[in-house]
Amino acid sequence: MIEVFAEYGTIGVMVVLFAGQIMFLQKTLMSKLKEVEDITIQLINRWNKSDEKAERRHERSVIEMNQITDDLNFLKGRINGGTRG
């Protein structure tokens, strides 16, 4: 009878230790997953900010090129208008 209790007690201890190990690993993995998720969100936010800056630079370049084109067209009109008169 004592052998049965000893055997079941040993099995019970092993089950408890195994369950404890699974719970510990689950908590550890979930905390690491949360860290990775936070890093990913920060990286995406940084890319979005970088895209916004690039878009603003592109818009400024387009505006400046339009101004140069307008000035060039004005000069062409003055040159063409001056040779006809």
Secondary structure, 3 states (H helix, E strand, C coil): CHHHHHHHHHHHHHHHHHHHHHHHHHHHHHHHHHHHHHHHHHHHHHHHHHHHHHHHHHHHHHHHHHHHHHHHHHHHHHHHHHHHC
